Amino acid sequence: MNSFMSGKKFFDDLNYPRGFQRSGDFTITEANLLTDKGMGMHLLASSQREPMTAEEQRFISVCRGEVPATSVEEKVWMKYLNRITQRRHIYTICDAPARGASSDYDTSDSSDE
């Protein structure tokens, strides 16, 4: 029996409106795993579905923080949760002249005519 399977694909349009693959947060393999098995993982993590295998039972323990993530599915789901719950820092670079600094060149429009 396949673990984490559900009849639906998993999409998170709120946090990943362009999809997991285009986000840059996940590898292609991780994005495909989230899309294919993410709905089953979501249902298990939110207690909307009962675990059917030992792997799914362990996944629930990982989601509760009882054991560390070891399988690929557990690691990808924890990475996903980490990305959507952590605050992202955005840095911008701008340049402004210092206050009161004198310029090194003359701005007058003098010509040699």
Secondary structure, DSSP 8 states (H G I E B T S, - for coil): --TT--SS----TTT-TT-STTTSSS-HHHHHHHHHHHHHHHHHHTTSS---SHHHHHHHHHHHTSS---SHHHHHHHHHHHHHHS------------TT---SS--S-----
